[in-house]
C-alpha cells in the first residue's frame, strides 16, 4: 500500500501521517517511513544534531500496527491505551528509513495487543507492545 491507499485506512494526514508504504506478509505488517531533514519534529529536537523523538518512533510503529486490523477500524478509530516494555536501542536520524515489523498477539473484543519492532538498516532501534481500542468516531463539535 502507498500513502494514498493508507489514507483510506488511517485517519492521519500530513504532517502526522508517518507511514510511506506498507504490506501485510502472513501474520505480520511491514511498513516503512523515511525520515526527512525538514520533518516537523526535527526542527527543535535537537538543532545541529537532529534525532527522531522516541515518542514519534512509537507513533510510526502504532500507525503501522493498525493495518493489522484494518477491517475492524473501518468507519472507526483506533485509540492507543497502552505502551508496554518499550525500549530504545539506536538513534534515528534524517535520511534513515525506519522499517516496522508488527504482529497481533492478542485480541479481546475491541481491544488489540500488538508486538512491534522498528529497525534502521536491519539494526533494532525500538521495540514494544502496544494496546489499542477500536471506538466509534466522534464528530468534532467545533467543526465549521
Backbone as numpy.savetxt, mean C-alpha at the origin, in Angstrom:
# Nx Ny Nz CAx CAy CAz Cx Cy Cz
-2.09 -5.04 -13.63 -2.93 -3.86 -13.63 -2.05 -2.63 -13.63
-2.43 -1.64 -14.43 -1.73 -0.36 -14.42 -2.47 0.62 -13.51
-1.99 1.84 -13.41 -2.58 2.83 -12.50 -4.05 3.09 -12.79
-4.41 3.18 -14.05 -5.81 3.46 -14.40 -6.71 2.30 -13.98
-6.25 1.08 -14.15 -7.02 -0.09 -13.71 -7.10 -0.14 -12.19
-6.02 0.24 -11.52 -6.01 0.25 -10.06 -6.99 1.26 -9.49
-7.20 2.37 -10.18 -8.14 3.40 -9.72 -9.57 2.89 -9.69
-9.86 1.82 -10.40 -11.20 1.23 -10.37 -11.42 0.44 -9.08
-10.34 0.10 -8.39 -10.41 -0.68 -7.15 -10.08 0.17 -5.94
-8.99 0.93 -6.03 -8.53 1.75 -4.91 -9.19 3.13 -4.96
-9.55 3.70 -3.82 -10.13 5.04 -3.81 -9.07 6.14 -3.90
-7.81 5.80 -3.77 -6.73 6.78 -3.75 -6.52 7.42 -5.11
-6.12 8.68 -5.07 -5.78 9.43 -6.28 -4.48 10.17 -6.00
-3.84 10.65 -7.06 -2.59 11.38 -6.91 -2.82 12.57 -5.97
-1.92 12.84 -5.08 -0.59 12.23 -4.94 -0.55 11.02 -4.01
-1.72 10.54 -3.52 -1.72 9.43 -2.56 -1.86 8.05 -3.18
-2.00 7.95 -4.49 -2.00 6.64 -5.13 -0.55 6.18 -5.21
-0.20 5.17 -4.45 1.20 4.77 -4.28 1.47 3.36 -4.80
0.77 3.00 -5.87 1.02 1.75 -6.57 1.05 2.07 -8.05
2.12 1.70 -8.74 2.23 1.94 -10.18 1.64 0.79 -10.98
1.89 -0.43 -10.53 1.35 -1.59 -11.22 1.26 -2.74 -10.23
0.40 -3.70 -10.57 0.16 -4.79 -9.64 -0.37 -6.00 -10.40
-0.08 -7.17 -9.85 -0.64 -8.40 -10.40 -0.82 -9.41 -9.28
-1.78 -10.28 -9.49 -2.01 -11.35 -8.53 -1.40 -12.62 -9.12
-0.53 -13.24 -8.33 0.14 -14.46 -8.75 -0.17 -15.51 -7.68
-1.04 -16.44 -8.03 -1.46 -17.45 -7.05 -2.21 -16.78 -5.92
-1.73 -16.97 -4.69 -2.37 -16.38 -3.50 -1.70 -15.07 -3.08
-0.84 -14.55 -3.92 -0.03 -13.39 -3.55 -0.25 -12.24 -4.54
-0.23 -11.03 -4.00 -0.22 -9.85 -4.86 1.22 -9.35 -4.91
1.63 -8.94 -6.10 2.97 -8.36 -6.28 2.76 -7.00 -6.93
3.19 -5.96 -6.25 2.99 -4.59 -6.73 4.31 -3.85 -6.75
4.32 -2.76 -7.53 5.53 -1.93 -7.61 5.15 -0.46 -7.51
6.05 0.28 -6.89 5.97 1.74 -6.87 7.39 2.28 -6.97
7.62 3.15 -7.95 8.93 3.79 -8.07 8.88 5.15 -7.40
9.82 5.36 -6.50 9.91 6.61 -5.75 10.56 7.67 -6.64
9.90 8.82 -6.76 10.41 9.91 -7.58 10.95 11.02 -6.69
11.96 11.69 -7.18 12.60 12.77 -6.42 11.62 13.86 -6.01
10.56 14.07 -6.81 9.60 15.14 -6.51 8.37 14.64 -5.76
8.35 13.40 -5.26 7.22 12.92 -4.47 7.02 13.83 -3.26
5.75 14.14 -2.99 5.41 15.12 -1.95 6.00 14.79 -0.59
6.13 13.54 -0.25 6.57 13.15 1.08 8.08 13.26 1.27
8.83 13.55 0.19 10.28 13.69 0.31 10.72 15.14 0.50
9.81 16.09 0.30 10.19 17.51 0.35 10.76 17.94 1.69
10.31 17.33 2.76 10.84 17.72 4.07 11.40 16.55 4.85
11.60 15.41 4.22 12.02 14.19 4.92 13.18 13.54 4.19
14.29 13.91 4.23 14.97 15.01 4.92 15.68 15.81 3.85
15.62 17.16 3.89 16.28 17.97 2.86 17.76 17.61 2.74
18.19 17.36 1.51 19.58 16.99 1.27 19.86 15.50 1.46
18.95 14.79 2.11 19.11 13.35 2.34 17.73 12.70 2.35
17.01 12.75 1.21 15.63 12.27 1.20 15.51 10.76 1.43
14.63 10.41 2.37 14.34 9.02 2.71 12.82 8.89 2.80
12.28 7.84 2.21 10.84 7.60 2.27 10.45 7.31 3.72
9.48 8.06 4.26 9.03 7.79 5.64 8.48 6.37 5.76
8.77 5.74 6.88 8.31 4.37 7.11 6.81 4.23 6.99
6.07 5.21 7.47 4.62 5.14 7.40 4.14 5.11 5.94
4.90 5.75 5.03 4.53 5.71 3.62 4.85 4.35 3.00
5.90 3.70 3.47 6.17 2.34 3.01 5.02 1.43 3.45
4.54 1.62 4.68 3.38 0.85 5.15 2.16 1.14 4.29
1.96 2.39 3.91 0.83 2.75 3.05 0.94 2.09 1.68
2.13 2.02 1.14 2.34 1.34 -0.14 1.99 -0.14 0.00
2.42 -0.76 1.10 2.08 -2.16 1.34 0.57 -2.32 1.53
-0.04 -1.37 2.22 -1.49 -1.43 2.47 -2.28 -1.32 1.17
-1.95 -0.34 0.35 -2.67 -0.18 -0.91 -2.52 -1.43 -1.77
-1.35 -2.00 -1.79 -1.12 -3.22 -2.56 -1.96 -4.37 -2.01
-2.06 -4.46 -0.70 -2.77 -5.57 -0.05 -4.26 -5.59 -0.35
-4.86 -4.44 -0.52 -6.29 -4.37 -0.79 -6.65 -5.13 -2.06
-5.73 -5.21 -2.98 -6.00 -5.90 -4.23 -6.28 -7.39 -4.03
-5.84 -7.94 -2.89 -6.11 -9.35 -2.59 -7.59 -9.60 -2.36
-8.31 -8.57 -1.96 -9.75 -8.71 -1.66 -10.57 -7.74 -2.50
-10.15 -7.54 -3.73 -10.79 -6.53 -4.58 -12.28 -6.76 -4.74
-12.75 -7.99 -4.75 -14.18 -8.23 -4.87 -14.93 -7.77 -3.63
-14.31 -7.89 -2.46 -14.95 -7.49 -1.20 -15.03 -5.97 -1.04
-14.17 -5.23 -1.73 -14.16 -3.77 -1.57 -14.94 -3.04 -2.65
-15.57 -3.78 -3.55 -16.36 -3.13 -4.58 -17.48 -2.31 -3.95
-17.48 -1.01 -4.25 -18.43 -0.04 -3.67 -18.32 0.07 -2.16
-17.15 -0.28 -1.62 -16.90 -0.19 -0.18 -15.51 0.40 0.02
-15.11 0.51 1.26 -13.83 1.12 1.59 -13.08 0.22 2.57
-11.81 0.00 2.32 -10.96 -0.75 3.26 -10.33 0.23 4.23
-10.64 0.08 5.49 -10.11 0.96 6.54 -9.14 0.15 7.40
-7.89 0.59 7.47 -6.91 -0.14 8.24 -7.14 0.03 9.73
-7.11 -1.09 10.44 -7.37 -1.09 11.87 -6.17 -1.56 12.68
-5.13 -2.01 12.00 -3.97 -2.45 12.77 -2.75 -2.73 11.92
-1.62 -2.45 12.50 -0.31 -2.81 11.95 0.42 -3.51 13.08
0.88 -4.70 12.80 1.56 -5.49 13.83 2.91 -5.96 13.33
3.84 -6.03 14.25 5.18 -6.56 13.97 5.84 -5.91 12.76
5.64 -4.61 12.60 6.26 -3.88 11.48 7.73 -3.67 11.81
8.59 -4.00 10.85 10.02 -3.83 11.01 10.57 -3.16 9.77
11.45 -2.19 9.98 12.12 -1.48 8.89 13.57 -1.95 8.85
14.02 -2.36 7.70 15.35 -2.96 7.58 16.31 -2.16 6.71
15.77 -1.37 5.78 16.63 -0.65 4.83 15.93 0.64 4.44
16.69 1.71 4.31 16.12 2.99 3.87 15.74 2.90 2.39
14.68 3.63 2.05 14.21 3.71 0.66 14.39 5.15 0.20
14.96 5.32 -0.99 15.34 6.63 -1.48 14.78 6.89 -2.88
14.84 8.16 -3.33 14.38 8.47 -4.69 15.10 7.59 -5.71
14.34 7.13 -6.70 14.88 6.26 -7.73 14.69 4.78 -7.43
14.45 4.45 -6.15 14.22 3.06 -5.78 12.84 2.61 -6.25
12.75 1.36 -6.67 11.46 0.75 -6.96 11.15 -0.21 -5.82
10.05 0.05 -5.15 9.60 -0.80 -4.04 8.73 -1.91 -4.64
9.07 -3.14 -4.34 8.28 -4.29 -4.77 7.62 -4.87 -3.52
6.30 -4.89 -3.54 5.54 -5.42 -2.40 5.04 -6.81 -2.76
5.21 -7.73 -1.82 4.65 -9.07 -1.93 3.79 -9.28 -0.69
2.50 -9.56 -0.93 1.57 -9.68 0.19 0.63 -10.86 -0.04
0.21 -11.47 1.07 -0.74 -12.58 0.99 -1.73 -12.48 2.15
-2.93 -12.93 1.88 -3.99 -12.95 2.88 -3.74 -14.13 3.81
-3.70 -13.85 5.13 -3.44 -14.94 6.07 -4.66 -15.28 6.93
-5.66 -14.38 6.96 -6.86 -14.66 7.74 -7.99 -13.75 7.30
-9.19 -14.27 7.42 -10.39 -13.46 7.15 -11.48 -13.91 8.10
-12.15 -12.93 8.70 -13.31 -13.20 9.54 -14.35 -12.15 9.21
-15.34 -12.55 8.44 -16.38 -11.66 7.93 -15.74 -10.51 7.17
-15.85 -9.28 7.67 -15.29 -8.13 6.94 -13.91 -7.72 7.45
-13.29 -8.53 8.30 -11.94 -8.28 8.81 -10.96 -9.14 8.03
-9.93 -8.49 7.48 -8.92 -9.18 6.69 -7.55 -8.95 7.33
-6.72 -9.98 7.34 -5.37 -9.87 7.87 -4.41 -10.29 6.76
-3.42 -9.44 6.51 -2.49 -9.63 5.41 -1.06 -9.57 5.93
-0.22 -10.44 5.42 1.23 -10.39 5.68 1.87 -9.75 4.46
2.64 -8.69 4.68 3.24 -7.96 3.55 4.73 -7.75 3.78
5.45 -7.74 2.66 6.89 -7.44 2.68 7.18 -6.49 1.54
8.07 -5.54 1.79 8.50 -4.59 0.76 10.00 -4.77 0.53
10.36 -4.83 -0.73 11.75 -5.06 -1.13 12.22 -3.94 -2.05
13.51 -3.65 -2.01 14.18 -2.80 -2.99 15.38 -3.61 -3.47
15.46 -3.84 -4.77 16.54 -4.66 -5.34 16.68 -5.99 -4.60
15.55 -6.62 -4.33 15.49 -7.93 -3.67 15.97 -7.93 -2.23
16.23 -6.74 -1.67 16.61 -6.62 -0.26 15.38 -6.20 0.53
15.06 -6.94 1.58 13.91 -6.62 2.41 14.09 -5.27 3.07
13.13 -4.36 2.89 13.24 -3.06 3.55 12.15 -2.89 4.61
11.04 -3.62 4.51 9.98 -3.49 5.51 9.11 -4.74 5.46
8.60 -5.14 6.63 7.66 -6.25 6.70 6.70 -6.01 7.84
5.54 -6.62 7.75 4.56 -6.49 8.82 3.25 -7.19 8.49
2.40 -7.24 9.49 1.06 -7.79 9.35 0.07 -6.65 9.46
-0.87 -6.59 8.51 -1.83 -5.50 8.44 -3.24 -6.05 8.54
-4.06 -5.35 9.32 -5.47 -5.73 9.45 -6.32 -4.59 8.93
-7.39 -4.95 8.21 -8.32 -3.92 7.77 -9.73 -4.45 7.72
-10.67 -3.51 7.90 -12.10 -3.80 7.82 -12.62 -3.21 6.52
-13.53 -3.92 5.91 -14.20 -3.40 4.73 -15.53 -2.84 5.22
-15.74 -1.56 4.96 -16.93 -0.86 5.46 -17.67 -0.18 4.30
-18.92 0.14 4.55 -19.68 0.87 3.55 -19.14 2.26 3.41
-19.22 2.78 2.21 -18.78 4.14 1.95 -19.69 5.15 2.63
-19.10 6.17 3.22 -19.88 7.26 3.80 -19.68 8.47 2.93
-20.77 9.13 2.60 -20.66 10.32 1.77 -20.14 11.47 2.62
-19.26 12.25 2.01 -18.71 13.42 2.67 -19.82 14.46 2.81
-20.14 14.83 4.02 -21.23 15.77 4.27 -20.92 17.17 3.79
-19.65 17.45 3.53 -19.27 18.79 3.09 -19.03 18.85 1.59
-19.47 17.84 0.83 -19.27 17.86 -0.61 -20.08 18.99 -1.21
-19.53 19.58 -2.28 -20.25 20.65 -2.99 -21.16 20.08 -4.05
